[in-house]
Amino acid sequence: MIAILSLLISTSVSSETVDVKYRGIIDLRPFACSDTLRSSFIQRVCYDKAKSYMLISLWGKYYHYFELPSAIFDAFMTAPSIGQFYNQKIKGSGSDGPYDCRTDRIPNY
């Protein structure tokens, strides 16, 4: 029993990080992440509700969106087609969209 407790105490807990395009490495500890199986190009979505910050894996590359209200995130996650919802309501066009971090501020972590 003591050996098991000693092992648990000495084992370090590692957190997952991802490389986000236009940002760099982000620790996913503050995020709630979900793998998506119902989209051909969206593999994973991570959302930090406290900062309204979303990371999304598109074809294996992470992108980020800021000031994304939780109501929009919830609608996105429950949409009949998350790909269509993303393209119409989140992505925007060109280098600027309503939540695009290339032109809007980025939260600190």
LOZA-29544 format. One record per atom (N, C-alpha, C): atom name; x, y, z; residue number from 1; residue in three letters. Coordinates in nm, 2 decimals, padded with zeros to 4 digits. Each point is the difference from the previous one (the first is absolute). Last residue first. Example, Ala and Ser with C-alpha at 12.3 -4.5 7.8 and 13.67 -1.06 7.14 Angstrom:
PT  atome    east   north      up  num  residu
PT      N   01.28  -00.22   00.71    2     SER
PT     CA   00.09   00.11   00.00    2     SER
PT      C  -00.08   00.11   00.08    2     SER
PT      N   00.03  -00.57  -00.01    1     ALA
PT     CA  -00.09   00.12   00.00    1     ALA
PT      C   00.09   00.12   00.00    1     ALA
This chain:
PT  atome    east   north      up  num  residu
PT      N  -00.24   03.34  -02.13  109     TYR
PT     CA   00.00  -00.12   00.07  109     TYR
PT      C   00.14  -00.02   00.07  109     TYR
PT      N  -00.34   00.41  -00.27  108     ASN
PT     CA   00.12  -00.05   00.06  108     ASN
PT      C  -00.02  -00.13   00.07  108     ASN
PT      N  -00.28   00.19  -00.44  107     PRO
PT     CA   00.00  -00.01   00.15  107     PRO
PT      C   00.14  -00.05   00.04  107     PRO
PT      N  -00.10   00.30  -00.45  106     ILE
PT     CA   00.01  -00.14   00.04  106     ILE
PT      C   00.01   00.00   00.15  106     ILE
PT      N  -00.23   00.36  -00.40  105     ARG
PT     CA   00.10  -00.03   00.11  105     ARG
PT      C   00.00  -00.15   00.04  105     ARG
PT      N  -00.13   00.13  -00.50  104     ASP
PT     CA  -00.05   00.04   00.13  104     ASP
PT      C   00.10  -00.04   00.10  104     ASP
PT      N   00.08  -00.09  -00.45  103     THR
PT     CA  -00.03   00.14   00.00  103     THR
PT      C  -00.05   00.05   00.13  103     THR
PT      N   00.13  -00.45  -00.08  102     ARG
PT     CA   00.10   00.07  -00.08  102     ARG
PT      C  -00.02   00.15   00.01  102     ARG
PT      N  -00.30  -00.34   00.19  101     CYS
PT     CA   00.11   00.06   00.09  101     CYS
PT      C   00.11   00.07  -00.08  101     CYS
PT      N  -00.55  -00.08  -00.09  100     ASP
PT     CA   00.13  -00.04  -00.05  100     ASP
PT      C   00.11   00.07   00.09  100     ASP
PT      N  -00.51   00.00  -00.01   99     TYR
PT     CA   00.07  -00.05   00.12   99     TYR
PT      C   00.15  -00.03  -00.03   99     TYR
PT      N  -00.31   00.17  -00.34   98     PRO
PT     CA  -00.06   00.06   00.13   98     PRO
PT      C   00.08  -00.04   00.12   98     PRO
PT      N   00.27   00.00  -00.45   97     GLY
PT     CA  -00.13  -00.05   00.03   97     GLY
PT      C  -00.04   00.06   00.13   97     GLY
PT      N   00.42   00.03  -00.40   96     ASP
PT     CA  -00.08   00.07   00.11   96     ASP
PT      C  -00.13  -00.07   00.01   96     ASP
PT      N   00.33  -00.09  -00.34   95     SER
PT     CA   00.08   00.00   00.12   95     SER
PT      C  -00.07   00.06   00.12   95     SER
PT      N  -00.28  -00.21  -00.40   94     GLY
PT     CA   00.13   00.06  -00.01   94     GLY
PT      C   00.08  -00.01   00.13   94     GLY
PT      N  -00.49  -00.06   00.09   93     SER
PT     CA   00.06  -00.01  -00.13   93     SER
PT      C   00.13   00.07   00.00   93     SER
PT      N  -00.31  -00.27   00.40   92     GLY
PT     CA   00.02   00.12  -00.07   92     GLY
PT      C   00.05  -00.02  -00.14   92     GLY
PT      N  -00.10  -00.32   00.40   91     LYS
PT     CA   00.12   00.02  -00.08   91     LYS
PT      C   00.02   00.14  -00.06   91     LYS
PT      N  -00.41  -00.14   00.25   90     ILE
PT     CA   00.13   00.01   00.08   90     ILE
PT      C   00.12   00.04  -00.08   90     ILE
PT      N  -00.47  -00.09  -00.17   89     LYS
PT     CA  -00.01   00.09   00.12   89     LYS
PT      C   00.13   00.03   00.07   89     LYS
PT      N  -00.05  -00.28  -00.42   88     GLN
PT     CA  -00.10   00.11  -00.01   88     GLN
PT      C   00.01   00.10   00.12   88     GLN
PT      N   00.27  -00.41  -00.02   87     ASN
PT     CA   00.03   00.08  -00.12   87     ASN
PT      C  -00.09   00.13  -00.01   87     ASN
PT      N  -00.07  -00.31   00.36   86     TYR
PT     CA   00.13   00.06   00.01   86     TYR
PT      C   00.03   00.09  -00.12   86     TYR
PT      N  -00.39  -00.26  -00.02   85     PHE
PT     CA  -00.01   00.10   00.10   85     PHE
PT      C   00.13   00.08   00.02   85     PHE
PT      N   00.00  -00.38  -00.28   84     GLN
PT     CA  -00.08   00.12  -00.06   84     GLN
PT      C  -00.01   00.11   00.10   84     GLN
PT      N   00.20  -00.39   00.16   83     GLY
PT     CA   00.08   00.06  -00.11   83     GLY
PT      C  -00.07   00.12  -00.06   83     GLY
PT      N  -00.22  -00.27   00.32   82     ILE
PT     CA   00.09   00.09   00.06   82     ILE
PT      C   00.09   00.07  -00.10   82     ILE
PT      N  -00.50  -00.20  -00.03   81     SER
PT     CA   00.12  -00.01  -00.08   81     SER
PT      C   00.10   00.10   00.07   81     SER
PT      N  -00.40  -00.05   00.22   80     PRO
PT     CA  -00.01  -00.12  -00.09   80     PRO
PT      C   00.12  -00.03  -00.08   80     PRO
PT      N   00.05   00.27   00.47   79     ALA
PT     CA  -00.06   00.02  -00.14   79     ALA
PT      C   00.00  -00.13  -00.08   79     ALA
PT      N   00.17   00.09   00.46   78     THR
PT     CA  -00.12  -00.07  -00.02   78     THR
PT      C  -00.06   00.02  -00.14   78     THR
PT      N   00.41   00.22   00.14   77     MET
PT     CA   00.02  -00.14   00.04   77     MET
PT      C  -00.13  -00.09  -00.02   77     MET
PT      N  -00.01   00.47  -00.08   76     PHE
PT     CA   00.10  -00.06  -00.09   76     PHE
PT      C   00.00  -00.15   00.03   76     PHE
PT      N  -00.24   00.27   00.29   75     ALA
PT     CA  -00.07  -00.02  -00.13   75     ALA
PT      C   00.08  -00.07  -00.10   75     ALA
PT      N   00.21   00.12   00.40   74     ASP
PT     CA  -00.10  -00.11   00.03   74     ASP
PT      C  -00.08  -00.02  -00.13   74     ASP
PT      N   00.30   00.36  -00.01   73     PHE
PT     CA   00.07  -00.13   00.01   73     PHE
PT      C  -00.10  -00.12   00.02   73     PHE
PT      N  -00.17   00.44   00.00   72     ILE
PT     CA   00.04  -00.04  -00.13   72     ILE
PT      C   00.08  -00.13   00.00   72     ILE
PT      N  -00.13   00.17   00.41   71     ALA
PT     CA  -00.12  -00.03  -00.07   71     ALA
PT      C   00.04  -00.04  -00.15   71     ALA
PT      N   00.34   00.16   00.29   70     SER
PT     CA  -00.04  -00.14   00.03   70     SER
PT      C  -00.12  -00.04  -00.07   70     SER
PT      N   00.32   00.38  -00.21   69     PRO
PT     CA  -00.10  -00.02   00.11   69     PRO
PT      C  -00.03  -00.14   00.02   69     PRO
PT      N   00.45   00.22  -00.19   68     LEU
PT     CA  -00.11  -00.09  -00.06   68     LEU
PT      C  -00.10  -00.03   00.12   68     LEU
PT      N   00.44   00.25  -00.02   67     GLU
PT     CA  -00.12   00.07   00.03   67     GLU
PT      C  -00.12  -00.07  -00.07   67     GLU
PT      N   00.43  -00.17  -00.22   66     PHE
PT     CA  -00.01   00.07   00.13   66     PHE
PT      C  -00.13   00.08   00.01   66     PHE
PT      N   00.28  -00.44  -00.27   65     TYR
PT     CA  -00.10   00.10  -00.01   65     TYR
PT      C  -00.03   00.06   00.13   65     TYR
PT      N   00.39  -00.34  -00.30   64     HIS
PT     CA  -00.06   00.06   00.12   64     HIS
PT      C  -00.10   00.11  -00.03   64     HIS
PT      N   00.26  -00.49  -00.21   63     TYR
PT     CA  -00.02   00.14  -00.02   63     TYR
PT      C  -00.08   00.05   00.12   63     TYR
PT      N   00.31  -00.48  -00.17   62     TYR
PT     CA  -00.09   00.08   00.10   62     TYR
PT      C   00.00   00.15  -00.04   62     TYR
PT      N   00.06  -00.48  -00.29   61     LYS
PT     CA   00.07   00.12   00.03   61     LYS
PT      C  -00.10   00.09   00.09   61     LYS
PT      N  -00.13  -00.43  -00.20   60     GLY
PT     CA   00.12  -00.02   00.08   60     GLY
PT      C   00.07   00.12   00.04   60     GLY
PT      N  -00.41   00.01  -00.26   59     TRP
PT     CA   00.10  -00.09  -00.07   59     TRP
PT      C   00.13  -00.02   00.08   59     TRP
PT      N  -00.24   00.32   00.25   58     LEU
PT     CA  -00.06  -00.02  -00.13   58     LEU
PT      C   00.11  -00.07  -00.08   58     LEU
PT      N  -00.13   00.13   00.53   57     SER
PT     CA   00.09  -00.08  -00.08   57     SER
PT      C  -00.07  -00.02  -00.13   57     SER
PT      N  -00.05   00.39   00.40   56     ILE
PT     CA  -00.07  -00.10  -00.09   56     ILE
PT      C   00.10  -00.06  -00.09   56     ILE
PT      N  -00.09   00.33   00.47   55     LEU
PT     CA   00.10  -00.06  -00.08   55     LEU
PT      C  -00.07  -00.10  -00.08   55     LEU
PT      N  -00.18   00.45   00.29   54     MET
PT     CA  -00.02  -00.13  -00.06   54     MET
PT      C   00.12  -00.03  -00.08   54     MET
PT      N  -00.20   00.35   00.42   53     TYR
PT     CA   00.11  -00.03  -00.09   53     TYR
PT      C  -00.01  -00.14  -00.05   53     TYR
PT      N  -00.21   00.29   00.37   52     SER
PT     CA  -00.07   00.00  -00.13   52     SER
PT      C   00.10  -00.02  -00.12   52     SER
PT      N   00.08  -00.01   00.49   51     LYS
PT     CA   00.06   00.10  -00.08   51     LYS
PT      C  -00.07   00.01  -00.14   51     LYS
PT      N  -00.16  -00.30   00.33   50     ALA
PT     CA   00.04   00.11   00.08   50     ALA
PT      C   00.05   00.12  -00.08   50     ALA
PT      N  -00.09  -00.44  -00.19   49     LYS
PT     CA  -00.12   00.08   00.02   49     LYS
PT      C   00.03   00.13   00.08   49     LYS
PT      N   00.29  -00.32  -00.33   48     ASP
PT     CA   00.01   00.05   00.14   48     ASP
PT      C  -00.11   00.11   00.02   48     ASP
PT      N   00.08  -00.44  -00.36   47     TYR
PT     CA  -00.06   00.12   00.04   47     TYR
PT      C   00.03   00.04   00.14   47     TYR
PT      N   00.12  -00.35  -00.46   46     CYS
PT     CA   00.03   00.03   00.14   46     CYS
PT      C  -00.06   00.14   00.03   46     CYS
PT      N  -00.04  -00.42  -00.40   45     VAL
PT     CA  -00.03   00.13   00.04   45     VAL
PT      C   00.02   00.01   00.15   45     VAL
PT      N   00.12  -00.33  -00.47   44     ARG
PT     CA  -00.01   00.02   00.14   44     ARG
PT      C  -00.03   00.14   00.03   44     ARG
PT      N   00.00  -00.19  -00.45   43     GLN
PT     CA   00.03  -00.12   00.08   43     GLN
PT      C  -00.02   00.02   00.15   43     GLN
PT      N  -00.17   00.20  -00.51   42     ILE
PT     CA   00.02   00.04   00.14   42     ILE
PT      C   00.02  -00.12   00.09   42     ILE
PT      N  -00.09  -00.05  -00.47   41     PHE
PT     CA   00.12   00.08   00.02   41     PHE
PT      C   00.03   00.05   00.14   41     PHE
PT      N  -00.38  -00.28  -00.15   40     SER
PT     CA   00.11  -00.05  -00.08   40     SER
PT      C   00.13   00.08   00.02   40     SER
PT      N  -00.41  -00.11   00.36   39     SER
PT     CA   00.05   00.10  -00.09   39     SER
PT      C   00.12  -00.06  -00.08   39     SER
PT      N  -00.23  -00.19   00.39   38     ARG
PT     CA  -00.10   00.02  -00.10   38     ARG
PT      C   00.04   00.11  -00.10   38     ARG
PT      N   00.23  -00.16   00.40   37     LEU
PT     CA   00.00  -00.11  -00.09   37     LEU
PT      C  -00.10   00.02  -00.11   37     LEU
PT      N   00.32   00.27   00.39   36     THR
PT     CA  -00.12   00.00  -00.08   36     THR
PT      C   00.01  -00.11  -00.10   36     THR
PT      N   00.21   00.13   00.52   35     ASP
PT     CA   00.03  -00.05  -00.13   35     ASP
PT      C  -00.13   00.00  -00.08   35     ASP
PT      N   00.12   00.33   00.42   34     SER
PT     CA  -00.09  -00.11  -00.05   34     SER
PT      C   00.05  -00.04  -00.14   34     SER
PT      N   00.15   00.31   00.49   33     CYS
PT     CA   00.02  -00.05  -00.13   33     CYS
PT      C  -00.09  -00.11  -00.04   33     CYS
PT      N   00.08   00.44   00.36   32     ALA
PT     CA  -00.07  -00.12  -00.01   32     ALA
PT      C   00.00  -00.04  -00.15   32     ALA
PT      N   00.38   00.31   00.29   31     PHE
PT     CA  -00.10  -00.02  -00.11   31     PHE
PT      C  -00.08  -00.13   00.02   31     PHE
PT      N   00.39   00.19   00.25   30     PRO
PT     CA  -00.12   00.08   00.03   30     PRO
PT      C  -00.12  -00.03  -00.09   30     PRO
PT      N   00.43  -00.24  -00.05   29     ARG
PT     CA  -00.06  -00.02   00.13   29     ARG
PT      C  -00.12   00.08   00.03   29     ARG
PT      N   00.32  -00.04  -00.40   28     LEU
PT     CA  -00.14  -00.03   00.00   28     LEU
PT      C  -00.07  -00.01   00.13   28     LEU
PT      N   00.44   00.28  -00.21   27     ASP
PT     CA  -00.03  -00.11   00.09   27     ASP
PT      C  -00.15  -00.01   00.01   27     ASP
PT      N   00.31   00.20  -00.42   26     ILE
PT     CA  -00.10   00.03   00.10   26     ILE
PT      C  -00.02  -00.13   00.09   26     ILE
PT      N   00.37   00.23  -00.40   25     ILE
PT     CA  -00.04  -00.11   00.09   25     ILE
PT      C  -00.10   00.05   00.10   25     ILE
PT      N   00.01   00.29  -00.45   24     GLY
PT     CA   00.11  -00.08   00.07   24     GLY
PT      C  -00.06  -00.10   00.09   24     GLY
PT      N  -00.19   00.36  -00.34   23     ARG
PT     CA   00.01   00.02   00.15   23     ARG
PT      C   00.12  -00.07   00.06   23     ARG
PT      N  -00.17  -00.02  -00.47   22     TYR
PT     CA   00.00   00.14   00.03   22     TYR
PT      C   00.02   00.03   00.15   22     TYR
PT      N  -00.14  -00.49  -00.08   21     LYS
PT     CA   00.05   00.09  -00.11   21     LYS
PT      C  -00.02   00.15   00.04   21     LYS
PT      N   00.07  -00.40   00.36   20     VAL
PT     CA  -00.11   00.08  -00.07   20     VAL
PT      C   00.06   00.09  -00.10   20     VAL
PT      N   00.14  -00.47   00.29   19     ASP
PT     CA   00.05   00.11  -00.07   19     ASP
PT      C  -00.11   00.07  -00.08   19     ASP
PT      N  -00.04  -00.29   00.48   18     VAL
PT     CA  -00.01   00.00  -00.14   18     VAL
PT      C   00.06   00.12  -00.06   18     VAL
PT      N   00.00  -00.33   00.48   17     THR
PT     CA   00.01   00.13  -00.06   17     THR
PT      C  -00.02  -00.02  -00.15   17     THR
PT      N  -00.10  -00.27   00.51   16     GLU
PT     CA   00.01   00.00  -00.15   16     GLU
PT      C   00.01   00.14  -00.05   16     GLU
PT      N   00.19  -00.19   00.49   15     SER
PT     CA  -00.12   00.05  -00.07   15     SER
PT      C   00.02   00.00  -00.15   15     SER
PT      N   00.19  -00.30   00.45   14     SER
PT     CA   00.03   00.08  -00.12   14     SER
PT      C  -00.13   00.05  -00.06   14     SER
PT      N   00.18  -00.18   00.50   13     VAL
PT     CA  -00.11   00.01  -00.09   13     VAL
PT      C   00.03   00.09  -00.11   13     VAL
PT      N   00.32  -00.33   00.32   12     SER
PT     CA  -00.04   00.14  -00.04   12     SER
PT      C  -00.12  -00.01  -00.09   12     SER
PT      N   00.16  -00.33   00.41   11     THR
PT     CA  -00.03   00.00  -00.14   11     THR
PT      C  -00.04   00.15  -00.04   11     THR
PT      N   00.09  -00.15   00.46   10     SER
PT     CA   00.12   00.03  -00.08   10     SER
PT      C  -00.02   00.01  -00.15   10     SER
PT      N  -00.35  -00.12   00.31    9     ILE
PT     CA   00.05   00.14   00.04    9     ILE
PT      C   00.12   00.04  -00.08    9     ILE
PT      N  -00.19  -00.43  -00.06    8     LEU
PT     CA  -00.10   00.10  -00.04    8     LEU
PT      C   00.06   00.14   00.03    8     LEU
PT      N   00.25  -00.37   00.14    7     LEU
PT     CA   00.00   00.01  -00.14    7     LEU
PT      C  -00.09   00.11  -00.05    7     LEU
PT      N   00.00  -00.11   00.45    6     SER
PT     CA   00.13   00.07  -00.03    6     SER
PT      C   00.00   00.02  -00.15    6     SER
PT      N  -00.36  -00.25   00.17    5     LEU
PT     CA  -00.01   00.15   00.03    5     LEU
PT      C   00.12   00.07  -00.04    5     LEU
PT      N   00.02  -00.46  -00.05    4     ILE
PT     CA  -00.10   00.06  -00.10    4     ILE
PT      C  -00.01   00.15   00.03    4     ILE
PT      N   00.26  -00.25   00.30    3     ALA
PT     CA   00.07   00.01  -00.13    3     ALA
PT      C  -00.09   00.06  -00.10    3     ALA
PT      N  -00.18  -00.10   00.42    2     ILE
PT     CA   00.09   00.12   00.01    2     ILE
PT      C   00.07   00.02  -00.13    2     ILE
PT      N  -00.27  -00.38   00.04    1     MET
PT     CA  -00.08   00.12   00.00    1     MET
PT      C   00.09   00.13   00.00    1     MET
